[in-house]
């Protein structure tokens, strides 16, 4: 894992196209990909505004130098354009005269998460899955946050892809969003990727959405997640994320939240000195981060920790762009 550079624009754009909508925050144009990397450069240089500050980490195949995955970190969401989601709540209807009451689950359109930090666009190319890439992306993001903690908000969120049917459509979108837009769900997501978010407030219903009025197929998806991201959700929950009754406005997928300073990679990472010695018997598994800013890198590797010194192979140090005697941040992989 490393921080994206300006010359990664073509490779990142190819990843956005291959994702075919999975990276819904990114417009599918070369100019948009270049703009993302320019924001990363400004952020690293301390020249980005609070509204645009963010970073892009890329997963690189060391053997082929191909970019096979990514994750984006935004320091503060909703400062330039509103960030919308639904908050799951309840309304009680009661009548003392009839001695009757009903409790209804409802969704409120809100901006509650404005100002939070966010992880999004976490994606691994299909032909590179099953090799720990998603775990490396999540751990690298947390270890990077730890190096620039003052730039990130007290809370961090990540939106999970919601449930879809066999025809790849969202039952929740069909029950709610489709009635208020002239475009399909993918079309609405493309508008958001292009920065045209005002239409959400203009077109979405302003009043609470009663779940009991929706088809059962749509009700069942609220706060759910797509089966393809179930394993990722479990990883995130082990690292400190949890569900706090916020869901995505388009597919009602759950929004996971965490206190940034308690994230596993932030709270439990420690700095040690790297030693170029091939690990002997008894080596442990580690997530290892080296460098800062544009030189930040993360790799999973075996190493032997003795006091405050971590013995690593020459190949591991090479991947990290580090050398013997360098200070590295480590997190146990167990």
C-alpha positions as CSV (number, residue, x, y, z in Angstrom):
1,X,0.0,0.0,0.0
2,X,1.2,3.5,-0.8
3,X,0.0,7.0,-1.3
4,X,-1.2,7.8,-4.8
5,X,1.0,10.0,-7.0
6,X,0.2,12.3,-10.0
7,X,1.5,9.7,-12.4
8,X,-1.1,7.2,-11.1
9,X,-3.9,9.0,-12.8
10,X,-4.3,6.5,-15.7
11,X,-4.0,3.5,-13.5
12,X,-6.6,4.9,-11.0
13,X,-9.0,5.8,-13.9
14,X,-8.7,2.2,-15.2
15,X,-9.6,1.0,-11.7
16,X,-12.7,3.3,-11.6
17,X,-13.9,2.0,-15.0
18,X,-13.3,-1.6,-14.1
19,X,-15.2,-1.2,-10.8
20,X,-18.3,-0.3,-12.9
21,X,-20.1,1.8,-10.3
22,X,-18.5,0.2,-7.2
23,X,-16.5,3.4,-6.8
24,X,-19.6,5.6,-6.9
25,X,-18.0,8.7,-5.5
26,X,-15.7,9.0,-8.6
27,X,-16.9,10.3,-11.9
28,X,-15.9,8.0,-14.8
29,X,-13.6,10.4,-16.6
30,X,-9.9,10.9,-16.8
31,X,-10.2,14.5,-15.7
32,X,-12.0,13.5,-12.5
33,X,-9.2,11.0,-11.7
34,X,-6.6,13.6,-12.3
35,X,-8.5,16.0,-10.0
36,X,-8.6,13.4,-7.2
37,X,-4.8,13.0,-7.4
38,X,-4.3,16.8,-7.5
39,X,-6.3,17.1,-4.2
40,X,-4.1,14.5,-2.7
41,X,-1.0,16.5,-3.7
42,X,-2.5,19.7,-2.2
43,X,-3.4,17.8,1.0
44,X,0.1,16.4,1.4
45,X,1.6,19.9,0.9
46,X,-0.8,21.4,3.5
47,X,-2.4,23.6,0.8
48,X,-5.9,22.0,0.7
49,X,-8.9,23.6,2.4
50,X,-10.7,21.8,5.2
51,X,-13.4,20.9,2.8
52,X,-11.2,19.2,0.2
53,X,-8.5,17.6,2.4
54,X,-8.2,13.9,1.7
55,X,-5.9,11.1,0.7
56,X,-5.9,8.2,-1.7
57,X,-4.0,4.9,-0.9
58,X,-3.3,2.4,-3.7
59,X,-2.8,-1.3,-3.4
60,X,0.1,-2.2,-5.7
61,X,1.2,-5.7,-6.9
62,X,4.9,-5.6,-6.1
63,X,5.6,-8.3,-8.8
64,X,3.9,-6.5,-11.7
65,X,3.7,-2.9,-10.3
66,X,0.0,-2.9,-11.3
67,X,-2.6,-1.0,-9.2
68,X,-5.1,-3.6,-8.0
69,X,-7.0,-1.7,-5.2
70,X,-7.6,1.5,-3.5
71,X,-9.2,3.3,-0.5
72,X,-9.8,7.0,-0.1
73,X,-9.7,9.0,3.2
74,X,-11.7,12.2,3.5
75,X,-10.8,14.3,6.6
76,X,-14.1,16.2,6.9
77,X,-17.3,15.4,4.9
78,X,-20.1,17.7,4.0
79,X,-18.3,21.0,4.3
80,X,-18.4,22.1,0.7
81,X,-21.6,20.2,-0.3
82,X,-24.2,18.6,2.0
83,X,-23.6,15.0,3.0
84,X,-27.0,13.2,3.2
85,X,-28.0,10.0,4.8
86,X,-31.1,8.5,6.6
87,X,-31.3,8.2,10.3
88,X,-33.4,5.3,11.6
89,X,-35.7,6.4,14.4
90,X,-39.2,5.8,15.8
91,X,-42.5,7.6,16.1
92,X,-45.2,6.6,18.5
93,X,-48.8,7.1,17.7
94,X,-51.1,6.7,20.6
95,X,-54.7,7.4,21.7
96,X,-55.6,7.4,25.4
97,X,-59.3,7.4,24.4
98,X,-59.0,4.3,22.4
99,X,-56.3,2.9,24.7
100,X,-54.2,2.1,21.7
101,X,-50.7,2.9,20.5
102,X,-48.4,1.9,17.7
103,X,-44.6,2.3,17.4
104,X,-43.4,3.0,13.9
105,X,-39.8,2.7,12.5
106,X,-39.1,5.7,10.3
107,X,-36.3,7.2,8.3
108,X,-35.3,10.9,8.6
109,X,-33.3,12.6,5.8
110,X,-30.5,14.3,7.7
111,X,-27.0,15.8,7.7
112,X,-26.0,14.3,11.1
113,X,-22.6,13.1,9.9
114,X,-21.4,16.4,8.6
115,X,-17.8,17.0,9.7
116,X,-17.0,13.4,10.3
117,X,-14.0,11.8,8.5
118,X,-14.8,9.0,6.1
119,X,-13.3,6.0,4.4
120,X,-14.8,5.3,1.0
121,X,-14.1,3.8,-2.4
122,X,-12.5,0.7,-0.8
123,X,-12.1,-1.6,-3.7
124,X,-10.0,-4.6,-4.7
125,X,-9.9,-5.8,-8.3
126,X,-11.7,-9.0,-8.8
127,X,-8.7,-11.0,-10.0
128,X,-6.7,-9.9,-6.9
129,X,-9.3,-10.8,-4.3
130,X,-8.8,-13.6,-1.7
131,X,-5.3,-12.6,-0.9
132,X,-5.9,-10.2,2.0
133,X,-6.1,-7.0,0.0
134,X,-9.2,-5.7,1.8
135,X,-7.6,-6.3,5.2
136,X,-4.5,-4.5,4.1
137,X,-6.5,-1.5,2.8
138,X,-8.4,-1.1,6.1
139,X,-5.3,-1.5,8.2
140,X,-3.3,0.9,6.0
141,X,-6.0,3.5,6.2
142,X,-5.9,3.4,10.0
143,X,-2.1,3.4,10.2
144,X,-2.1,6.4,7.9
145,X,-4.7,8.3,10.0
146,X,-2.4,7.7,13.0
147,X,0.4,9.6,11.3
148,X,-1.8,12.7,10.7
149,X,-4.3,12.3,13.5
150,X,-4.9,16.0,14.0
151,X,-6.2,16.3,10.5
152,X,-9.0,13.8,11.1
153,X,-12.3,14.3,12.9
154,X,-13.2,12.6,16.2
155,X,-15.6,10.3,14.4
156,X,-14.9,8.2,11.2
157,X,-17.5,6.6,9.1
158,X,-17.7,4.1,6.2
159,X,-20.8,3.4,4.1
160,X,-21.4,-0.3,3.2
161,X,-23.1,-1.3,-0.1
162,X,-26.7,-2.3,0.6
163,X,-28.7,-5.3,-0.4
164,X,-29.6,-5.8,-4.1
165,X,-31.8,-8.3,-5.8
166,X,-31.0,-10.9,-8.4
167,X,-31.4,-8.3,-11.1
168,X,-28.8,-6.1,-9.3
169,X,-31.4,-3.5,-8.3
170,X,-32.0,-2.2,-4.8
171,X,-35.4,-3.0,-3.4
172,X,-35.2,0.1,-1.2
173,X,-34.4,2.3,-4.2
174,X,-37.3,0.8,-6.1
175,X,-39.6,1.5,-3.2
176,X,-38.4,5.0,-2.4
177,X,-35.9,6.8,-4.6
178,X,-37.3,5.7,-8.0
179,X,-40.5,7.7,-7.3
180,X,-38.6,11.0,-6.9
181,X,-36.1,10.8,-9.7
182,X,-36.2,10.6,-13.5
183,X,-33.0,8.6,-13.5
184,X,-32.2,5.1,-12.2
185,X,-30.1,4.4,-9.1
186,X,-26.9,4.3,-11.1
187,X,-27.8,7.6,-12.7
188,X,-28.4,9.2,-9.4
189,X,-25.0,7.9,-8.1
190,X,-23.3,9.3,-11.2
191,X,-24.8,12.8,-10.4
192,X,-23.4,12.6,-6.9
193,X,-20.0,11.5,-8.2
194,X,-20.1,14.7,-10.4
195,X,-20.6,16.8,-7.3
196,X,-24.3,17.5,-8.1
197,X,-25.7,16.7,-4.6
198,X,-28.2,19.5,-4.2
199,X,-30.8,17.5,-6.1
200,X,-31.1,15.1,-3.2
201,X,-32.5,17.8,-0.9
202,X,-34.6,19.2,-3.7
203,X,-36.2,15.9,-4.8
204,X,-36.2,13.5,-1.8
205,X,-39.2,13.6,0.5
206,X,-38.8,16.0,3.4
207,X,-41.0,14.1,5.8
208,X,-40.2,10.9,7.7
209,X,-40.4,7.7,5.6
210,X,-42.5,5.1,7.4
211,X,-41.0,1.7,6.9
212,X,-44.4,0.0,7.5
213,X,-45.6,1.7,4.3
214,X,-42.9,0.2,2.2
215,X,-42.9,-3.3,0.6
216,X,-41.6,-6.0,2.9
217,X,-38.7,-6.6,0.4
218,X,-37.6,-3.0,0.9
219,X,-38.1,-3.0,4.7
220,X,-35.8,-6.1,5.0
221,X,-32.9,-4.3,3.4
222,X,-32.8,-1.3,5.8
223,X,-29.5,-1.5,7.6
224,X,-28.4,-4.5,5.6
225,X,-25.3,-5.1,3.6
226,X,-24.5,-6.7,0.3
227,X,-23.2,-10.3,0.7
228,X,-20.0,-9.3,-1.1
229,X,-19.0,-6.9,1.7
230,X,-20.1,-9.0,4.6
231,X,-16.5,-10.2,5.3
232,X,-15.3,-6.6,5.1
233,X,-17.9,-5.5,7.6
234,X,-16.7,-8.1,10.0
235,X,-13.1,-6.8,9.6
236,X,-14.2,-3.2,10.3
237,X,-16.3,-4.2,13.3
238,X,-13.2,-5.9,14.8
239,X,-11.3,-2.7,14.3
240,X,-13.8,-0.6,16.2
241,X,-16.6,0.3,13.7
242,X,-20.2,-0.2,14.7
243,X,-23.7,0.6,13.4
244,X,-25.4,3.7,14.8
245,X,-28.7,3.8,13.0
246,X,-27.6,5.7,9.9
247,X,-28.1,4.2,6.4
248,X,-27.4,5.2,2.8
249,X,-30.0,7.3,1.1
250,X,-30.0,5.2,-2.1
251,X,-29.9,1.5,-1.0
252,X,-30.3,1.8,2.8
253,X,-27.0,0.0,3.4
254,X,-25.7,0.5,6.9
255,X,-23.2,3.3,7.8
256,X,-20.5,2.1,10.2
257,X,-19.1,4.6,12.6
258,X,-16.1,4.7,15.0
259,X,-14.4,7.0,17.4
260,X,-11.2,7.7,15.4
261,X,-8.8,7.5,18.3
262,X,-10.1,4.1,19.3
263,X,-9.6,2.4,15.9
264,X,-7.4,-0.6,16.2
265,X,-4.7,0.8,13.9
266,X,-4.7,4.2,15.7
267,X,-4.9,3.0,19.3
268,X,-2.8,-0.1,19.1
269,X,-0.1,0.7,16.6
270,X,3.4,1.3,18.1
271,X,6.7,2.7,16.8
272,X,9.7,0.4,16.8
273,X,13.1,0.3,15.0
274,X,13.5,-2.0,12.0
275,X,16.4,-4.3,11.7
276,X,17.5,-6.1,8.5
277,X,17.8,-9.6,9.8
278,X,15.9,-12.5,8.3
279,X,13.2,-13.4,10.9
280,X,14.1,-16.6,12.7
281,X,11.8,-19.3,14.0
282,X,8.9,-17.8,16.0
283,X,8.3,-14.8,13.8
284,X,4.9,-13.1,14.2
285,X,2.6,-11.6,11.6
286,X,2.5,-7.8,11.4
287,X,1.0,-4.9,9.5
288,X,4.0,-2.6,9.1
289,X,3.9,1.1,8.0
290,X,7.0,3.1,7.1
291,X,7.5,6.7,5.9
292,X,5.4,9.8,6.1
293,X,3.3,11.8,3.6
294,X,4.0,10.9,0.0
295,X,6.5,8.2,1.2
296,X,4.0,6.4,3.4
297,X,3.8,2.6,2.7
298,X,2.3,-0.4,4.4
299,X,3.0,-4.1,4.0
300,X,1.9,-7.3,5.7
301,X,5.0,-9.3,6.7
302,X,6.5,-11.7,9.3
303,X,8.9,-10.3,11.8
304,X,10.4,-11.0,15.2
305,X,9.9,-8.2,17.8
306,X,12.6,-8.1,20.5
307,X,12.0,-5.3,22.9
308,X,11.6,-2.2,20.6
309,X,13.4,-3.7,17.6
310,X,11.6,-5.6,14.8
311,X,13.6,-8.0,12.7
312,X,12.5,-8.0,9.1
313,X,13.7,-9.5,5.8
314,X,15.5,-7.4,3.2
315,X,12.6,-7.9,0.9
316,X,10.1,-6.5,3.4
317,X,12.3,-3.4,3.9
318,X,12.5,-2.9,0.2
319,X,8.8,-3.0,-0.2
320,X,8.4,-0.5,2.6
321,X,11.1,1.8,1.1
322,X,12.9,1.6,4.5
323,X,16.3,0.5,5.7
324,X,17.8,-1.0,8.8
325,X,17.5,1.5,11.6
326,X,14.3,3.2,10.3
327,X,11.5,3.8,12.6
328,X,8.3,1.9,11.6
329,X,4.8,1.7,13.0
330,X,3.6,-1.9,13.6
331,X,0.3,-3.5,14.4
332,X,-0.2,-7.1,15.3
333,X,-2.0,-9.1,12.6
334,X,-3.3,-11.7,14.9
